[in-house]
Amino acid sequence: MTTRQARLRTQPVHTQIGRSAVQIFAANDRMNQILIEHLDPAAWVAKPPTAKLTTAKPPTAIPPGKVRSIAAIFTHMHNVRCKWVRLTAPHLKVPLQLNRAHCTQEQARSGLAESAARCAEMLAQALGGCEGGDEYDGRIDKFRRDGWGKPWPIGVEMLCYMLSHEAHHRGQVCMLAHQLGFPLPITVTSGIWNWEKLWKECGAPRGPGYDS
């Protein structure tokens, strides 16, 4: 057992790092919800443009059919969350996966809200932050991000990985919406950086860095 694992096993789970992780992931999902809420429905299933040939030698381009639609990106994000929960915290209820070919914006928002709640539970149990004051019970001892990847000891790295994955795909969504001719309003693209407002909307009125 590593020093980190021993510390996490013995400390009360109602800790600052766990509570912060839950708040951070809630704000992260709020960003996703804002994008979907303000996205033009025509952009949701629009076929992504194919990249032009580059000047590289030999020239390269993204093959047709290899770029996800915006609908497919958000369903992928939800389905990956489900995989994280299934592999890392199988004792939690794993949300149903979404079908990228038929998922509506409303279904995506609902699914993402549910998978965000499960991820928050997983983070709280792994990093500390559960209600009730019980100690860490050892049910989550590794973060398993995929079947092919080596499991990681629980720690803030799992939160960083999860956030990086989602931020990467949010950037894709914003770029695709612009390329498709449906750019998101500046109030939206700048609004996802208004962390004080996001935290308040997620039930933490004092903002980042404070307990709710």
C-alpha positions as a printed NumPy array, in Angstrom:
array([[  0.   ,   0.   ,   0.   ],
       [  1.381,   3.422,  -0.899],
       [  1.657,   6.3  ,   1.546],
       [ -1.087,   8.127,  -0.352],
       [ -3.424,   5.133,  -0.201],
       [ -2.756,   4.663,   3.508],
       [ -3.508,   8.319,   4.174],
       [ -6.706,   8.209,   2.145],
       [ -7.829,   5.046,   3.906],
       [ -7.458,   6.519,   7.372],
       [ -8.56 ,  10.112,   7.015],
       [-12.215,  11.183,   7.358],
       [-13.821,  11.311,   3.946],
       [-15.404,  14.688,   4.635],
       [-12.274,  16.463,   3.383],
       [-11.576,  19.649,   1.501],
       [-10.091,  17.93 ,  -1.54 ],
       [-13.107,  15.667,  -1.96 ],
       [-15.62 ,  18.465,  -1.542],
       [-13.687,  20.607,  -4.019],
       [-13.551,  17.757,  -6.536],
       [-17.324,  17.375,  -6.407],
       [-17.863,  21.113,  -6.889],
       [-15.332,  21.29 ,  -9.719],
       [-16.904,  18.432, -11.656],
       [-20.357,  19.923, -11.16 ],
       [-19.111,  23.206, -12.642],
       [-17.477,  21.264, -15.454],
       [-20.788,  19.672, -16.372],
       [-22.546,  23.021, -16.097],
       [-20.272,  24.201, -18.914],
       [-21.432,  21.29 , -21.063],
       [-25.066,  22.04 , -20.291],
       [-24.638,  25.701, -21.257],
       [-23.125,  24.778, -24.627],
       [-25.915,  22.341, -25.48 ],
       [-28.588,  24.752, -24.27 ],
       [-27.389,  27.506, -26.624],
       [-26.376,  25.352, -29.562],
       [-28.433,  25.781, -32.735],
       [-30.4  ,  22.536, -33.324],
       [-29.233,  22.534, -36.946],
       [-25.647,  22.191, -35.77 ],
       [-26.417,  19.246, -33.507],
       [-26.397,  16.571, -36.208],
       [-24.792,  18.524, -39.054],
       [-22.098,  16.646, -40.921],
       [-18.689,  18.011, -39.915],
       [-16.61 ,  19.586, -42.679],
       [-13.697,  17.562, -44.016],
       [-10.304,  19.163, -43.573],
       [ -8.585,  20.428, -46.708],
       [ -5.331,  18.908, -47.845],
       [ -2.348,  20.347, -46.043],
       [  0.909,  21.517, -47.566],
       [  2.767,  18.744, -45.773],
       [  4.603,  16.182, -47.835],
       [  2.847,  13.933, -48.396],
       [ -0.376,  15.976, -48.075],
       [ -2.685,  14.818, -45.323],
       [ -6.356,  15.318, -44.564],
       [ -8.936,  13.89 , -42.223],
       [-10.715,  11.069, -44.115],
       [-14.461,  11.55 , -44.677],
       [-16.522,  10.039, -41.888],
       [-13.709,  10.218, -39.344],
       [-14.878,  13.443, -37.667],
       [-17.551,  13.223, -34.991],
       [-20.676,  15.346, -35.18 ],
       [-21.446,  17.552, -32.195],
       [-24.124,  15.067, -31.127],
       [-21.568,  12.269, -31.298],
       [-19.06 ,  14.266, -29.246],
       [-21.454,  14.811, -26.361],
       [-22.718,  11.216, -26.414],
       [-19.085,  10.085, -26.369],
       [-18.412,  12.238, -23.316],
       [-21.376,  10.705, -21.495],
       [-20.506,   7.152, -22.509],
       [-16.895,   7.553, -21.391],
       [-18.111,   8.768, -18.006],
       [-20.236,   5.633, -17.762],
       [-17.137,   3.561, -18.478],
       [-15.162,   5.347, -15.75 ],
       [-17.891,   4.588, -13.228],
       [-18.354,   0.989, -14.379],
       [-14.634,   0.202, -14.166],
       [-13.718,   2.298, -11.117],
       [-16.85 ,   2.178,  -8.937],
       [-18.979,  -0.783, -10.05 ],
       [-20.982,  -0.595,  -6.81 ],
       [-22.54 ,   2.654,  -8.08 ],
       [-25.471,   2.653, -10.476],
       [-24.051,   3.054, -13.974],
       [-26.197,   5.287, -16.218],
       [-27.475,   3.956, -19.519],
       [-25.345,   4.821, -22.513],
       [-26.574,   7.209, -25.2  ],
       [-26.926,   6.342, -28.894],
       [-24.862,   8.774, -30.936],
       [-27.035,   8.281, -34.017],
       [-30.358,   9.101, -32.367],
       [-29.574,  11.198, -29.296],
       [-31.395,  14.529, -29.065],
       [-30.076,  17.619, -27.317],
       [-32.537,  17.128, -24.463],
       [-31.529,  13.48 , -24.069],
       [-27.875,  14.497, -24.013],
       [-28.483,  17.109, -21.316],
       [-30.393,  14.613, -19.201],
       [-27.829,  11.863, -19.695],
       [-24.899,  14.132, -18.938],
       [-26.58 ,  15.368, -15.768],
       [-27.006,  11.783, -14.571],
       [-23.469,  10.692, -15.464],
       [-22.075,  13.844, -13.837],
       [-23.879,  12.929, -10.625],
       [-22.388,   9.417, -10.679],
       [-18.909,  10.794, -11.376],
       [-19.329,  13.186,  -8.469],
       [-20.243,  10.263,  -6.206],
       [-17.206,   8.371,  -7.458],
       [-14.908,  11.328,  -6.8  ],
       [-16.387,  11.906,  -3.339],
       [-15.871,   8.296,  -2.352],
       [-12.389,   8.12 ,  -3.853],
       [-10.984,  11.455,  -2.679],
       [-13.147,  12.148,   0.355],
       [-16.194,  14.35 ,   0.506],
       [-19.098,  12.074,   1.336],
       [-21.752,  13.167,   3.764],
       [-22.029,  11.477,   7.123],
       [-18.452,  11.611,   8.366],
       [-17.652,   7.93 ,   7.732],
       [-14.11 ,   6.944,   6.896],
       [-12.953,   5.805,   3.49 ],
       [-14.205,   2.222,   3.082],
       [-11.76 ,   1.066,   0.42 ],
       [-14.275,   0.278,  -2.301],
       [-12.461,   2.613,  -4.697],
       [ -8.732,   2.   ,  -4.599],
       [ -7.789,   2.595,  -8.245],
       [ -8.909,   4.857, -11.084],
       [ -9.54 ,   2.72 , -14.147],
       [ -9.972,   5.038, -17.089],
       [-10.115,   2.257, -19.683],
       [ -9.681,  -1.475, -20.034],
       [ -6.391,  -1.015, -21.875],
       [ -4.876,   1.478, -19.444],
       [ -2.894,   0.736, -16.303],
       [ -4.998,   1.617, -13.227],
       [ -3.833,   4.614, -11.202],
       [ -3.842,   4.962,  -7.419],
       [ -6.641,   7.281,  -6.399],
       [ -5.628,  10.917,  -6.181],
       [ -6.201,  14.293,  -7.764],
       [ -4.778,  12.928, -11.019],
       [ -8.06 ,  11.147, -11.719],
       [ -9.946,  14.436, -11.488],
       [ -7.377,  16.149, -13.742],
       [ -7.714,  13.389, -16.336],
       [-11.505,  13.564, -16.315],
       [-11.528,  17.352, -16.673],
       [ -8.926,  17.308, -19.458],
       [-11.007,  14.858, -21.464],
       [-14.103,  17.004, -21.201],
       [-12.335,  20.306, -21.878],
       [-10.75 ,  18.811, -25.003],
       [-14.141,  17.878, -26.406],
       [-15.756,  21.187, -25.438],
       [-13.106,  22.882, -27.537],
       [-14.015,  20.618, -30.442],
       [-17.682,  21.514, -30.065],
       [-17.007,  25.257, -30.107],
       [-14.753,  24.917, -33.141],
       [-17.198,  22.707, -35.059],
       [-20.133,  24.994, -34.349],
       [-18.14 ,  27.878, -35.814],
       [-17.053,  25.869, -38.864],
       [-20.628,  24.763, -39.517],
       [-21.846,  28.351, -39.549],
       [-23.521,  28.274, -36.133],
       [-21.015,  30.009, -33.842],
       [-21.929,  30.129, -30.194],
       [-22.613,  33.622, -28.808],
       [-19.748,  35.373, -27.09 ],
       [-21.833,  35.446, -23.922],
       [-21.696,  31.642, -23.968],
       [-18.047,  31.119, -24.869],
       [-16.996,  33.687, -22.283],
       [-19.643,  32.574, -19.808],
       [-18.064,  29.138, -19.374],
       [-15.054,  30.984, -17.951],
       [-17.115,  32.829, -15.351],
       [-16.31 ,  30.395, -12.594],
       [-17.863,  32.463,  -9.815],
       [-21.229,  32.307, -11.596],
       [-20.83 ,  28.632, -12.449],
       [-20.072,  27.748,  -8.839],
       [-23.134,  29.673,  -7.649],
       [-25.329,  27.89 , -10.191],
       [-23.987,  24.595,  -8.842],
       [-24.847,  25.37 ,  -5.238],
       [-21.593,  26.934,  -4.026],
       [-22.533,  30.611,  -3.523],
       [-19.118,  31.703,  -2.222],
       [-17.384,  30.566,  -5.399],
       [-14.208,  28.553,  -6.049],
       [-11.994,  27.851,  -3.069],
       [-14.747,  27.949,  -0.461],
       [-16.967,  25.291,   1.027],
       [-20.561,  25.563,  -0.097]])
